[in-house]
Amino acid sequence: MKRLFFGMILCASLCACDAKNPVITCGGYNIDMNLSDDGETLTAVINGDEMTLTHAISASGARYVGELNDTIVTLWNQGDNWTMFLNDDAPIECTTK
């Protein structure tokens, strides 16, 4: 019984880490993300460049916006799906690694 309980706790811990620190690919961009405990900021490393995005108003899902090298970066999450926008260009669909 103790092994089952320990296994359930370990699995829940690993699942929580994956949800908080997703790694995604959007087009040619590899993105490692770390969501803050309060959900207000998202630190992202995009192809080696680190940036902080802040939580923004969204009708659905969670949207984070920041600026990297004079480019407005928006990462939008709805469920398990992520989409990236660079400035006002077309959306770039993302896949989870």
C-alpha positions in Angstrom: 0.0 0.0 0.0 2.9 2.4 0.8 4.4 1.7 -2.6 1.2 2.6 -4.4 0.8 5.8 -2.3 4.4 6.8 -3.0 4.0 6.0 -6.7 0.9 8.2 -6.9 2.6 11.1 -5.2 5.7 10.8 -7.5 3.4 10.7 -10.6 1.5 13.8 -9.4 4.7 15.6 -8.7 6.1 14.9 -12.2 2.9 15.9 -13.9 2.8 19.2 -12.0 6.4 19.9 -13.1 5.6 19.3 -16.7 2.6 21.7 -16.6 4.6 24.4 -15.0 7.8 24.0 -17.1 6.6 23.1 -20.6 9.1 22.8 -23.5 7.5 23.6 -26.9 8.5 24.1 -30.5 6.8 26.9 -32.5 7.9 26.8 -36.1 11.7 27.0 -35.9 11.7 28.3 -32.3 12.6 26.0 -29.4 11.1 27.4 -26.2 11.8 26.3 -22.6 9.3 27.9 -20.2 9.0 28.4 -16.5 5.7 29.7 -15.1 5.9 31.7 -11.8 4.1 30.3 -8.8 1.5 33.0 -8.9 1.0 32.6 -12.7 1.7 36.3 -13.4 5.0 35.9 -15.3 6.4 33.4 -17.6 10.2 33.1 -18.2 11.0 31.8 -21.6 14.2 30.8 -23.3 13.7 31.1 -27.0 16.5 29.7 -29.1 18.9 30.6 -26.3 17.6 34.1 -25.6 15.9 34.6 -22.2 12.9 36.8 -21.7 10.1 37.5 -19.2 6.5 37.7 -20.4 3.7 39.0 -18.2 0.2 37.7 -17.9 -2.3 39.6 -20.1 -6.0 39.7 -20.4 -7.5 36.9 -22.6 -11.0 35.9 -23.4 -10.0 32.3 -23.0 -6.9 30.5 -22.0 -3.8 32.2 -20.7 -1.9 34.8 -22.7 1.7 36.1 -21.9 3.3 39.1 -23.6 6.8 40.4 -23.6 9.5 42.0 -25.8 12.6 40.4 -27.2 15.0 42.3 -29.5 12.4 44.8 -30.6 9.9 42.0 -31.3 6.6 41.7 -29.3 6.3 38.0 -28.4 2.9 36.6 -27.3 2.5 33.1 -26.1 -1.1 32.0 -25.7 -2.1 28.7 -24.1 -5.5 27.0 -24.2 -5.6 23.6 -22.6 -2.6 21.7 -23.9 -2.2 23.9 -27.0 0.3 26.8 -27.3 0.4 29.4 -30.1 3.1 32.1 -30.6 2.7 35.5 -32.2 5.6 37.7 -33.2 4.5 41.3 -33.5 1.1 41.2 -35.3 2.2 38.4 -37.7 0.2 35.2 -38.4 0.0 32.7 -35.5 2.6 30.0 -35.2 1.2 26.7 -33.9 3.3 25.0 -31.3 4.0 21.4 -30.4 4.9 20.1 -26.9 8.2 18.2 -26.7 
